Amino acid sequence: MTPSLLRVDLISSQALAPLNKDIEFFSLHGHLPPQKRSLALSQFRNHPSTSSSPAILLCTDVAARGLDLPSVDIVIQFDAPVDPKQFSHRCGRTARAGRDGRAWVLLCGRETEYVDFLAIRKIPLRQRGYIDVSGATTAQDEERLADPGVADLEQRMRTVTLTDRDLYDRVSRSFVAEAKTWSSYFSRARRRLSRSSKRTPSMRHLISSDSRISIL
């Protein structure tokens, strides 16, 4: 999940889809016409997804609540939401109707301050090692090797962007808007942390207490 509808459209239709023909990608955001939105949701819900041929719904927060998606195995939050309630709503898309599920959030650099912010709201996280190209998980303190697939994907997205002037302009505006959002978030998060009387543990020792949903 990501708040950027531009990222949803770009990644689903032009970047990730050609990489693996066994994966079916669907996109969902608020700017889609109602008919296309219903069609994408129906196709994703009814897709015969398997471990070797999964279905992936790339979406904005329009899918964070109010939708009937009973069989979602994993939720991955590409961008962490500023509102912790929205974080919980996103995680709630999995582990429904007695099923198990996993919810991951991708953080890097200073974004790891988000862990302390969520701990204040009683939402514990557990750090995971890096998953390499073979699917193996490295130890948390193990040095991570460069993944050649990352550079290939970045180059693919640059190529697509530079061949479409309208897309280039939208990408530029999206980048500026995201930078402003995170700047505002860090300012508010520091104020909340400074008012907290408790010191939160380090990220490596935050473990989810809910056995049905693993928040990673």
Summary of the structure (lengths in Angstrom):
residues: 216
radius of gyration: 18.1
end to end distance: 14.5
largest distance: 52.3
contacts: 543
relative contact order: 0.14
helix: 46%
strand: 11%
